[in-house]
Amino acid sequence: MLKLRIGQLHQDITMQPGESVAQALLRKNYKVPMACGGNGTCGKCKVEIDGTWVNSCKIYPEPEEDIVISAFGWEESREELTQIAGVEKINITRQTSRKEQINRTESTAQETEQEVKRQTRKAFLAVDIGTTTIAAALVDKETGMVLSTAGCGNSQRIFGQDVLSRIKASVAGAGERLKALIRQDILSLLEEIQKKREDVVVEHIYIAGNTTMEHLFMGDSCEGLGKAPFTPVSLMERKDSLSNIPVTLLPGISAFVGADIAAGMLACRMDEEEKPSLLLDLGTNGEMVLALEDKMIATSAPAGPALEGGNISCGVASVAGAVSKVRVIGERAITGTIGNAPATGICGTGVLELVAGLYENHIIDASGQMKEKYRETGFPLARTKDGKQITFTQQDIREVQLAKAAIHSGIELLLEYAGISMGEIKKVYLAGGFGVYLDVHKAAGIGLLPAELEKCTKAVGNTSLQGCIAYGSSEENKSRAEEMIKKCKSINLAEQADFEERYVANMNFPE
């Protein structure tokens, strides 16, 4: 049988008939990054074979051929997020009892630690499963205060950056592997948090994620999520266990507006706040909810992962070394990285600030086309520790245009469906870890957000995690979430008559 030899590790892999090199590596638990889902377009899965770098997803060896891999084009290590954004951003409930003070931050917990040093605290773990990243918070069961947080990249990304890639992989037979990956990620975060807080006993885990992520966690069939009429196995609250700890999965709204958005509605108190109000979660799927006096309307825009650094040639997650701040002066970029570490690539906030800067300095025009001098080589952004040039390409600009056109069009069509104007919106909650650091003015400047909404937009952080904390903290919050879900109608943008026309029109940058 054909053997794949990993030269560095002196390991042999017996390959299966018709298997690509990438598939063989995945089968042996190597975390091969395939943002494109194995289509050979992202170039993230490169390996060195006979002195040549090739996409491992496109190498299908001949039956009698043995292949030796001398190097990987990626780091075989676990990405660690540097922070959990926005847990402390907003009050989740108006109750004043100690049990409901769930907006308290980790620093507050540290101030009172001496009071409970001799006690063993009972706590629960709240988890937000994002398509790109996973965030977790350890919450004191009695006081509701956040004791510790942790985060990591979602290891399922090896099967593609977006939800549709994961659905496709699951249907093709990778469901158990996807289930194992997400569960191991959560267990690793739990272990990391427990090492920080040995005085705490975790009695329950609450999980909020989009509908696909929750299906993959449960090992459900994703076949109904990948084709019309897009039928989930379940949208109800569900029970499970992980390492003998009871698990509750929060309920969702529809196939593409999941429990993460329902949790966000709870976190933002959209049933109580001034209306009309709008919740925008600028993740891979661009979910949004419009709250009116008597009802709520939700939809999902296919933004893709560009706003989180995905499908970007030099894109990385929000980890140490990611370029997160960019200022363009003339034709020179001044950058800042997470943790002030040497640059490794660019994350979502850096992508937006860079594109805004390029447009403001006329390096790209309203159609998104770069100046001729940068069209082939890309715009120089920064250098890595070993001196390698990090560049932002013309195709990267196109990826951002696709994302911002989807978000902008989704907002317009959602409001038109409800029969209200932009000027009637009282408040916009900009959710997601990406949203915490987003410059709203720059977002409006490139057309990601309609200009009319700029002044009423507030970044509120990871509302999925916040809402998950709220849900696990009281029965009242659980009931409120369920009531909002009942009042919420989900619409499919693809079924709106002029979606494609609007989408194309919003590709350009505002003039």
C-alpha positions in Angstrom: 0.0 0.0 0.0 1.0 3.6 -0.6 2.7 5.2 2.3 3.0 8.9 3.2 6.1 9.6 5.2 6.3 12.6 7.5 10.0 13.2 7.4 10.2 15.5 10.4 8.4 13.1 12.7 9.6 9.8 11.2 6.0 8.7 10.9 4.4 6.7 8.1 0.8 6.9 7.1 -0.8 4.1 5.0 -3.0 5.9 2.6 -6.4 4.8 1.5 -7.5 4.4 -2.2 -8.5 7.7 -3.7 -7.4 9.7 -0.7 -5.6 13.1 -1.0 -2.5 13.9 1.1 -4.6 16.4 3.1 -7.3 13.8 3.8 -4.7 11.3 5.0 -3.3 13.9 7.3 -6.7 14.8 8.7 -7.5 11.2 9.3 -4.4 11.1 11.5 -5.5 14.2 13.4 -3.2 16.7 11.8 -4.9 20.1 11.9 -4.5 20.8 8.2 -5.9 24.3 7.5 -8.3 24.3 4.6 -10.2 27.6 4.5 -11.6 26.7 1.1 -12.8 23.3 2.2 -10.4 21.4 0.1 -11.0 23.2 -3.2 -7.4 24.1 -3.7 -8.0 27.8 -3.8 -6.8 29.1 -0.4 -3.3 27.8 -0.4 -3.3 27.3 3.4 -2.6 23.5 3.4 0.8 23.6 1.6 3.4 20.9 2.3 6.9 20.5 1.0 7.4 17.5 -1.2 10.7 17.0 -3.0 11.7 20.6 -2.4 8.4 22.0 -3.9 5.5 23.5 -1.9 2.2 22.1 -3.1 -1.5 22.2 -1.9 -1.9 18.9 0.0 -5.6 18.8 -0.8 -4.9 18.4 -4.5 -2.2 15.7 -4.3 -3.5 12.3 -5.1 -0.6 9.9 -5.3 -0.4 7.0 -7.7 -0.9 3.5 -6.2 2.8 2.6 -6.3 4.1 6.0 -5.2 5.5 6.8 -1.9 5.6 10.5 -0.8 7.9 12.1 1.8 6.7 15.4 3.4 9.7 17.4 4.6 7.8 20.4 6.1 4.3 21.7 6.8 3.3 25.2 5.6 1.4 25.8 8.9 2.1 25.5 12.6 1.0 22.2 14.1 -0.1 23.9 17.3 -3.2 25.2 18.9 -4.1 28.8 18.4 -4.9 30.7 21.6 -7.0 33.8 21.6 -5.6 36.6 23.5 -8.9 37.8 25.0 -12.6 37.2 25.2 -14.1 40.4 24.0 -16.9 42.2 25.6 -18.0 39.9 28.4 -18.3 43.0 30.6 -19.8 45.3 28.0 -23.5 45.5 29.0 -25.7 44.6 31.9 -27.6 41.5 31.0 -30.5 41.9 33.5 -32.0 44.7 35.6 -32.5 42.5 38.7 -30.5 43.7 41.6 -30.0 40.5 43.6 -26.5 39.2 43.9 -27.4 36.2 41.8 -28.2 38.4 38.9 -25.0 40.5 38.8 -23.6 38.6 35.9 -22.0 41.5 34.2 -19.2 41.7 36.7 -15.8 41.2 35.3 -12.9 38.9 36.2 -11.1 41.8 37.9 -14.1 42.2 40.3 -13.9 38.5 41.0 -10.3 38.8 42.0 -11.1 41.7 44.4 -13.4 39.4 46.4 -11.3 36.3 46.1 -9.9 36.5 49.6 -13.4 36.4 51.0 -14.1 32.9 49.5 -10.5 31.6 49.6 -11.5 28.8 51.9 -14.7 27.9 50.1 -15.2 25.7 47.1 -17.3 27.6 44.6 -20.0 26.0 42.5 -20.0 27.3 38.9 -21.1 26.8 35.4 -19.3 27.2 32.1 -20.8 29.3 29.4 -19.6 28.6 25.9 -20.0 30.5 22.6 -19.2 28.2 19.7 -18.4 30.5 16.8 -17.6 29.3 13.3 -14.1 30.7 13.6 -13.4 30.9 17.4 -14.7 29.5 20.6 -15.1 31.6 23.8 -15.8 30.4 27.3 -16.5 32.0 30.7 -16.5 30.4 34.1 -19.4 31.8 36.1 -20.0 31.7 39.8 -23.4 30.0 40.4 -24.3 32.0 43.4 -23.1 35.5 42.6 -23.2 35.4 38.8 -19.8 36.9 38.5 -17.4 35.9 35.8 -14.4 34.2 37.4 -12.3 33.4 34.4 -12.3 33.3 30.6 -10.6 31.5 27.8 -10.8 31.1 24.1 -9.3 29.3 21.1 -9.7 28.8 17.4 -12.4 26.4 16.3 -10.5 23.3 15.2 -13.3 22.5 12.7 -11.8 25.2 10.5 -9.6 22.5 8.9 -12.8 21.5 7.0 -13.4 25.0 5.8 -13.9 28.5 7.1 -17.6 28.8 6.6 -20.8 27.0 7.7 -21.5 25.6 4.2 -18.1 23.9 4.1 -18.7 22.2 7.4 -22.2 21.1 6.3 -20.7 19.7 3.1 -18.0 17.9 5.1 -20.5 16.5 7.6 -22.8 15.1 4.9 -19.7 13.6 3.1 -18.9 11.5 6.2 -16.8 13.7 8.5 -19.6 14.3 11.0 -18.0 12.2 13.8 -14.6 13.9 13.2 -16.3 17.4 13.4 -18.1 16.4 16.5 -14.9 15.2 18.2 -13.0 18.3 17.3 -15.5 20.7 18.8 -15.9 18.7 21.9 -12.2 18.4 22.4 -11.9 22.2 22.0 -14.4 22.8 24.7 -12.8 20.2 27.0 -9.4 21.9 26.5 -10.9 25.3 27.4 -12.5 23.7 30.5 -9.2 22.2 31.5 -7.4 25.5 31.0 -9.9 27.4 33.1 -9.9 24.8 35.9 -6.1 25.1 36.2 -6.6 28.8 36.9 -9.4 28.2 39.4 -8.8 25.1 41.3 -11.3 26.3 44.0 -14.2 25.9 41.6 -16.4 22.9 40.7 -18.1 23.1 37.3 -21.6 21.7 37.7 -23.1 22.6 34.3 -22.1 23.7 30.8 -24.3 26.0 28.7 -23.6 26.3 25.0 -24.8 28.9 22.4 -23.8 28.6 18.8 -25.3 28.9 15.3 -27.6 26.1 14.3 -24.9 24.2 12.3 -22.4 24.4 15.2 -24.9 23.0 17.6 -25.8 20.2 15.1 -22.1 19.3 14.8 -21.7 19.3 18.6 -24.6 16.8 18.9 -23.5 14.7 15.9 -26.8 15.4 14.1 -27.2 15.0 10.4 -26.6 18.3 8.6 -28.2 17.2 5.4 -31.3 19.2 6.0 -29.2 22.4 6.6 -27.5 22.2 3.2 -30.5 22.3 0.9 -34.0 23.9 0.7 -36.2 24.1 2.6 -33.3 24.1 5.2 -34.8 21.9 7.9 -32.9 21.5 11.2 -33.0 18.3 13.3 -34.0 20.5 16.2 -34.2 24.2 17.3 -35.3 23.4 20.8 -33.2 23.5 24.0 -31.4 20.2 24.2 -29.5 18.2 26.9 -26.3 16.3 26.6 -23.2 15.7 28.7 -19.4 16.3 28.3 -16.9 14.6 30.5 -19.8 13.6 32.9 -20.9 17.3 33.2 -24.5 18.1 32.2 -24.7 20.2 29.0 -27.6 22.5 27.9 -27.7 23.7 24.3 -29.6 27.0 24.0 -32.6 27.1 21.6 -32.3 28.7 18.2 -34.6 30.5 15.7 -34.1 29.0 12.3 -31.6 27.0 10.2 -29.4 30.0 9.7 -30.3 32.2 12.7 -29.2 30.2 15.7 -29.0 30.1 19.4 -26.0 32.5 19.4 -28.4 35.2 18.0 -31.2 34.3 20.5 -28.6 34.7 23.2 -27.6 38.0 21.8 -31.3 39.2 21.9 -31.3 38.3 25.6 -28.0 40.0 26.3 -29.2 43.2 24.6 -32.6 43.1 26.3 -34.3 43.6 22.9 -37.7 42.8 24.5 -37.3 45.9 26.8 -35.2 48.5 25.0 -36.4 51.3 22.9 -37.6 50.1 19.5 -37.1 49.8 16.6 -33.7 48.4 17.4 -31.3 46.3 15.4 -28.8 43.6 16.5 -26.0 42.9 14.0 -23.6 40.0 14.6 -20.7 40.5 12.1 -19.4 37.0 12.1 -19.0 34.6 9.2 -22.8 34.5 8.6 -23.8 38.1 9.3 -27.0 37.4 11.3 -29.3 40.3 12.2 -32.5 40.8 14.2 -34.9 43.8 13.9 -37.0 44.4 17.1 -40.3 46.1 16.6 -43.0 46.9 19.2 -45.0 43.7 18.6 -42.6 41.3 16.8 -39.1 40.6 15.8 -37.7 39.7 12.3 -34.4 37.9 11.8 -32.3 37.0 8.8 -28.8 35.9 7.9 -26.5 37.4 5.2 -23.8 35.2 3.6 -20.9 37.4 4.6 -18.2 34.8 4.5 -15.2 34.8 6.8 -13.3 37.8 5.4 -14.3 40.0 8.4 -12.6 37.5 10.7 -9.5 37.1 8.6 -10.7 34.1 6.7 -10.3 33.8 2.9 -7.7 36.5 3.1 -4.3 35.6 1.7 -2.5 36.8 4.8 -5.4 36.4 7.2 -5.1 34.9 10.7 -7.4 34.6 13.7 -7.3 37.2 16.5 -4.2 35.7 18.1 -0.9 37.1 19.3 0.9 38.7 16.3 -2.2 39.4 14.3 -2.2 42.9 12.8 -5.3 44.4 14.4 -4.6 48.1 13.9 -3.7 49.8 10.6 -3.3 53.4 9.7 -2.5 54.2 6.1 -0.5 57.4 5.5 0.0 58.2 1.9 1.1 54.8 0.6 2.6 53.5 3.8 1.0 51.4 6.4 1.6 51.8 10.2 0.5 48.7 12.0 -0.1 47.4 15.5 -0.4 43.7 16.5 -2.2 41.9 19.2 0.2 41.5 22.2 2.7 43.7 20.4 4.1 40.4 19.0 5.9 40.1 15.7 3.4 40.2 12.8 2.1 36.9 11.5 -0.8 38.1 9.4 -3.9 40.3 9.6 -7.2 39.7 11.5 -10.7 41.1 11.0 -10.3 44.5 12.6 -7.0 45.0 10.8 -8.6 44.0 7.5 -11.4 46.6 7.8 -9.0 49.4 8.9 -6.6 48.6 6.1 -9.3 48.7 3.4 -10.7 51.9 4.8 -7.2 53.4 4.8 -6.5 52.3 1.2 -9.8 53.8 0.1 -9.3 57.1 1.9 -5.8 57.4 0.4 -7.0 56.6 -3.1 -5.0 53.4 -3.4 -8.2 51.6 -4.3 -11.0 53.3 -6.2 -14.8 53.0 -5.6 -14.9 49.8 -7.6 -12.3 48.3 -5.4 -9.5 48.2 -8.0 -6.0 48.8 -6.7 -3.5 51.2 -8.2 -1.7 49.5 -11.0 1.6 49.2 -9.1 -0.1 47.0 -6.5 -2.4 44.9 -8.6 0.1 42.1 -9.2 2.2 42.2 -6.1 -0.3 43.4 -3.5 0.0 46.3 -1.0 2.9 45.8 1.5 1.5 45.7 5.0 4.2 44.5 7.4 7.0 42.0 7.8 7.2 38.8 9.8 9.9 38.1 12.4 12.0 36.4 9.7 11.6 39.4 7.3 9.0 37.9 5.0 6.7 40.5 3.5 3.0 40.4 4.4 0.9 41.8 1.5 -2.7 42.5 0.9 -3.9 41.6 -2.5 -6.5 42.6 -5.1 -8.4 39.4 -4.4 -8.4 40.2 -0.7 -10.1 43.5 -1.5 -12.7 41.5 -3.4 -13.3 39.3 -0.4 -14.0 42.3 1.7 -16.4 43.7 -0.9 -18.4 40.5 -1.0 -18.7 40.5 2.8 -19.7 44.1 3.1 -22.2 43.9 0.2 -23.9 41.0 2.0 -24.2 42.8 5.3 -25.3 46.1 3.8 -27.9 44.5 1.5 -29.2 42.4 4.4 -29.8 45.5 6.5 -31.6 47.3 3.7 -33.9 44.4 2.8 -34.7 43.6 6.4 -35.9 47.1 7.0 -37.8 47.2 3.7 -39.5 43.9 4.6 -40.6 45.5 7.9 -41.7 48.7 6.2 -39.5 51.1 8.1 -36.7 53.5 7.2 -33.1 53.8 8.3 -34.0 57.0 10.2 -36.5 55.2 12.4 -33.9 52.9 14.0 -33.3 54.0 17.6 -30.3 51.8 18.4 -28.0 49.3 16.6 -26.2 46.7 18.7 -23.0 45.7 17.0 -22.2 42.2 18.3 -19.3 39.8 18.1 -15.7 40.0 19.3 -14.9 41.7 16.0 -17.4 44.4 16.8 -15.8 45.4 20.0 -12.8 46.9 18.3 -14.5 48.0 15.1 -14.2 51.7 14.1 -17.9 52.4 13.3 -16.9 55.5 11.3 -14.6 53.4 9.1 -17.2 50.7 8.8 -19.7 53.2 7.4 -17.0 54.8 5.3 -16.5 51.6 3.2 -20.2 50.8 3.2 -20.2 47.9 5.6 -22.9 49.8 7.6 -25.4 52.2 6.0 -24.2 55.8 6.8 -27.5 56.6 8.4 -26.9 54.1 11.2 -23.4 55.3 12.2 -24.5 57.6 15.0 -26.8 55.1 16.7 -24.5 52.1 16.6 -22.9 50.8 19.7 -20.4 47.9 19.9 -21.5 45.5 22.6 -19.0 42.6 22.3 -19.7 38.9 22.4 -23.4 39.0 23.1 -23.7 35.3 22.4 -21.4 34.5 25.4 -23.1 37.2 27.5 -26.6 35.8 26.7 -25.4 32.3 27.4 -24.3 33.5 30.8 -27.7 35.1 31.4 -29.5 32.0 30.3 -27.6 29.9 32.8 -28.1 32.3 35.6 -31.8 32.4 36.1 -35.1 30.8 35.1 -36.5 34.3 34.4 -33.8 34.9 31.7 -34.5 31.5 30.2 -38.2 32.3 29.9 -37.5 35.7 28.4 -35.3 34.2 25.7 -37.9 31.6 24.9 -40.6 34.3 24.6 -38.4 36.4 22.2 -37.8 33.3 20.0 -41.6 32.8 19.8 -42.1 36.3 18.6 -39.3 36.2 16.0 -39.9 35.4 12.4 -37.0 34.4 10.1 -36.8 35.4 6.5 -34.6 34.1 3.7 -32.8 36.9 1.9 -32.3 34.7 -1.2 -36.1 34.7 -1.6 -36.3 38.5 -1.6 -37.0 39.7 -5.2 -34.1 42.1 -5.6 -31.4 40.6 -3.3 -29.0 39.8 -6.1 -29.4 43.2 -7.7 -28.9 45.0 -4.4 -25.9 42.8 -3.6 -24.1 43.7 -6.8 -24.9 47.4 -6.3 -23.5 47.4 -2.8 -20.2 45.9 -3.9 -18.8 49.3 -4.6 -17.4 51.6 -2.0 -19.5 54.8 -1.2 -18.4 57.8 -3.4 
